[in-house]
Amino acid sequence: MGSEKQISKLAQILVRQSVKAKQGEIVRISCGELGKPLALEVYREILKAGANPLWAIGFEDAGRIFYEEAGEAQLDHLPPTKLFEAKTIDADIIILAPGNTRHLSNVAPKAMARRRKAAKPISELLMKRVRWCLTNFPTESLAQETDRSLPDYEKLYYKAVDQDWAAMAKMLAGAKQVLDKASQVRITGKETDLTFSIKGRKAIPCAGDFNMPDGEIFTAPVENSTEGKIYYEFPAIAGGREVAGIRLTFKKGRVVEASAEKNEAYLIEMLDADPGARVLGEWGIGCNAGVTDFTRDILLDEKMGGTIHLAVGRAYAESGGKNDSAIHWDMIKDLRQEGEVYLDGKPVLRAGVLFGKRPAGMKR
């Protein structure tokens, strides 16, 4: 477990900077049993801010039991109390502290997609009206995913959190100005030559508001514009399953060919979950210099400086995206050694350098 100082500092960042809790507001703390040390410090900080904390504690095994036992009506059930909370709370701090990152690995993707579809009114309300932030609390399970000891994982994690977020925000504001004016994106690299339009779409800079650690800028490709092929150097994780060596080919905006070196059947099943799952919903650029190594955790990996990520499935409305799906699956491409990103024919990301600068924000 991290030091008391590290945990306390993270709690302060989450409450004061990320969700900006105010006097009289209701701030929900969503976490599992292993997140208790951070959850209690967040609880303390919410009270210090004059806000009203609301607990939402869950048990990891409950998710597995649900999918083992739930019938169709239960998969489709919309919990009215959770809907009421989504209409009532002002902020939500979500702490992920898994004891087993693969506890749902045997659940069929269609069952998960069906459950997400049923809960969609809740998730949409939270996205639209609630200030929320997602973070990790380091656990043995998260450390094992990175082939590290827990103390070594904690060093990695708190390094990613300990950023100069004001400098990050300034750098991303400049990137936004460029992206908002751009029309055509081209990505090249190992087994990759992919193009799509972002004309009329809005770039969203992320400097510590909704994720912690943060450090990316993203937008939504025009739905029918994606053409070409892409290879992902890093595995993509979904539902506790690792899919490695992914190769996708797009025509008129849709995935028309898909293969993987590991768990290919699962990749195809996810892409067939619904009509929107084969369309890109997001393109993002990682900008956090504190994330230097692949961790098998998308919260960190999509922020890795010198990488890009593209998500098949649901688009975020704030970026102007229109694609709808129960799936939102980020896949990461490494451009630190090989590959470029071009905007309207001009290189903007090459050898890990974005707009001529290394990823900004890390404290020295």
N, C-alpha and C positions, 0 to 999 in steps of 0.2 A: 504494500500500500504506500502511496506517496506520502511525503512529509505533511504534517499539519499545515505548514506554511503554504505548500503547493496547493493543497486542497482548498484552503481558505481563499487563496488568491483566485483560483478558478471559479469558486462560488461568487466572489465579488464581481468578476468579469461577467458571468452569466446574468446576474441580477441587475447590476448597475449599467453595464454596457450593452449586452445583447438584447435583453427584453425591456430594459429601462423601466423597472417597476416603480410605480408611483403610489402616493398616499391613497388609501382606500380601494385600490384595485384588487382583484382576485387573481392570484398567480398559482397555477397548478404545478405540482411537482410530480412528474410521471417517471417511475423507475421500478426496478426489480429489487430483490432482496440484497444482492451484492453491492448495490449502489448506495447503501445506507450512509457511509461516512460523508460522501459528497452531498447527498440529499439533505442530511441534517445541517450542514453548513449553508446550503442554499436556503433552507427553512429559516435559519438564523438571519441571513442577509435580507430575506423578504420582510421579516418582521422589523428589522432595522430601517427598511425603506418605508415603513408605515403601511405596507400592503398586507393583504390577507392570504396566507398560504392555504392551499387545498391539496390534500394528499390523493394520489392515484397510484397505489402500489400493486404490482402484479407479480405473479410467480411464473418463472420461465417454463416449467413443466406443464402449466395450464394450457399453453398454446399447443403443445404436442398432444395433450389429452383431448383438446377440443377437436382437432382434425381427425383423431382416431375414432371419436365417438359421435360427432355431430352428424345429424341427418340433413337433408336438403333444406328443410324449413329453418333449421338452426343456422346453417350457412348463410341463409338469406335474411336472417333476423337483424333488424336495426335497433340497437339498444336505445330506448327513449331517454334514459338518464344521461347517457354519453352525448346524445344530441342536445339535451338541455344544457349540459356543461359547455358544449361548443358554442352555444348561443349566449352564454353567460360570462365565462371567464375572460379576462383581459390578456393573459399571457400564459404560456405553457413552457416549462423547462423539462426537456425529455432527456433522461440520463440512461444511456445504454451501458450495462455492466453484465455481459453474458457469462454464465458459468460454462456453457457449451455452445459454440457458434454454429454447430451443425445439428442442433436438436430438432429442426424441422426438415432435415434432408430427405426424409422418406415421404414427405407430403406431395401429392400431385399438384403441379403448377395450376391446373384448372380449378382445383379446390381453393387454392390461395387467391386466384384471380376472382373467383366467384365471391369469396368473402370480402375482398377489397371493393368489389362492385357494390355489395350490400352496404358497406360502411362509407361509401363515397360521399353521401350528403354530410357526414360528420367531417371527413377529411377536407372537403371543399370549404365548409364553414370555417374550419381552423385556419386554412390557408388564406382565406379572404379577410377575416376580421380579427384574428388573434395574433399577437406578437409571440412567436415561438422560437425556441433555440434547441438544437440537438447537440448532445455532447457524449463523450465516453467517460466512464470511470475505469481506469486500468484494472484488468483482472488477469488471472493466470491463463484463461482461455484466449483472450486477445493477444497476450504475449506469445503463446504457443503458435498462433497463426503467423507470427513474424519470425519464428525460430529464434526467439530471444527468451532470456529469463525475465521475470516480472520487473526487477529493478532496471534492466536495460530497456525494456519497453516503456517504462515510466519516463526514463530520460528522453526517449524519442518523442513520447506524447507531449510531455510538458514543454519540450523545446518547440514543438509545433504550435502550442498555445501561447508561448511567451514571445509574442510578436509586437512590433510597433504598429498597432492597428491604425493609427492616424496616418502613418506613412503609407501603409497598405491602401487605405481609402483614397489617398491623393493619387497614387499610381494608377489605381483602377478607374478613377474618374477620368484620367487622361485616356486610358484604353477605351473607355465607353464612348468618348467623343469620336474616336476613330471608327469603332465598330458600328456605331449608329449611322454613319455616313456611307458605309460599305454596302455593296450589292452582292458580289460573288466571292465565295470562299473556295480555295483549292488546297487540298491536303495531299502531300506526297511523302513517300518514305518506303520502307521495306514492304514490298508487295502491295503498295498503296498508291492509288491515284483517284481521289474522290473530289467531286465538286457539288456545291449546292448554293442556293441563294439565301441571303438573309435580308434582302431588300424590304424595307418597311418594318423590320422587326426591331425590338428594343433590347439592348445589352443591359444585363443586370449585374452590377458589381457587388461582390460579397466580401465584406471586410469585418466579419465578426457578429453579424446580427442574427442570422438563422442557423449557423453552424459554428461550433467551436471544437477544434480549430477550423478556421475558414481560410479564404484566400483563393478565390477564383472569379472569373467573369464568364457569364453564359448568355446564350440567346437561343432562339428556336429557328431551325432551318425552315424555309418555305416547304410545305408538305409534299408537293409533287416534283421538287426540283433536284433531289439527290440522284447523282449518276456516278457510276464507277465502282471501284473495289477498295476494300480496306482490310488490313491484317492487324490484329491486336497482340502486342508483345506480352501483355500481362493477362493472367486469367481473369475472367469475370465471375463474380460470386453472386448467387441469387438463391434464396430459400435454403441456405446452408450447403449448396452444391457449387463446386468449382468447375467452370468450363474453360478449358485452356486451348490455345492455338486457334482462336476464332477467325474465320475468314467470311466476309459478307460481300455480296455483290448487289448493287442497287440499280434499278431502272425505273424512271418516272416516279422516283420518290419511295419505292417499295423494295424491300429485300426480296430478291428473286432467286438467289442462291445463298446457302449457308452451310458451313461445315466447321467442325472443331476436331482437334486432336484428342480431346478428352471430353466425355459427356455430350457428344454430338446430339444424341436423341433428346436430351433435356433442352438443349439450345432450340431445336426445332419445335419442341412442345411449347416452350415459352413464346416463340415467335408466332405460333398458331393459336395463342390464347384468345385473341379477338382480332378484328380487322385492323385496329390501330397499332398492334404490336410490331408490325413490320415496317413502320414509318418512324423516321427520326423525330424525336420530340425535343431534343436538347443538343447543343454543341457548346462545350465549355473549355476554358483554358486554365490550367493550374498555375498558381502564382505564389505559393507559400514556400519560401526558401528553407523553412524549418523541416519540411517533409522531404526527405532525401531518399528514402527506401520504400519499396513496395511492402505493404502490411496485410494485404488481403482484407482490408477494411475500407470501404468506399468513402467513409467520412474523412479519412486522411488521404487516401490514394488519389482521389480526384483533385486534390489541392496541390499535388506534387509539382513543384516548379519545373517547367520544361516539358510537361506532358499536356495532352488534350484528352477530352473524353466526349463521347457521343452516346446518347441514351436512346434506345428504341422504346417507343411507347408514348405515354402521356407527356404532353407539353405543359409548361407553366404559363398560365394566362398572362401574367405580368410581362412576359417577353413578347407577347403577340402571337404565340403559337396556338394553333387550333386543333392539333391532333389529340384525340381522346382514346384512352386505353386504360385498362386495369393494371397494365404493366408500365413500369418506368425502370429500365435496366441500364445502368451506366457501364460503359466499356472504355478502357483506358489505353491510349496509344502513346508510346514513349518516343519523343522527338529530341531527346537530349543528345544523342549521338548521330542519328540519321533521320533526315526528313525535314520538311518545311511546311509552313502555312503561308498562303498568299491571300491577300485581299485585293480584289480587282487587279490581279497581276503583279502586285508588289509584295515582296517577302516581308512578313512581320514577325515570324517566329522561326528561328533557325539555330540549331545546336543549343537549344535551351534558352536562347536569348530572345526576349519579347520586346519589340519596338526598340531594339538596340540596348536594352538594359537587362541585367540579371534580375530574377524575381526579388521583389523588395519586401521589407518589413521586418526581417529577423533582427532581433537585438544582438549587438556585439558583446 
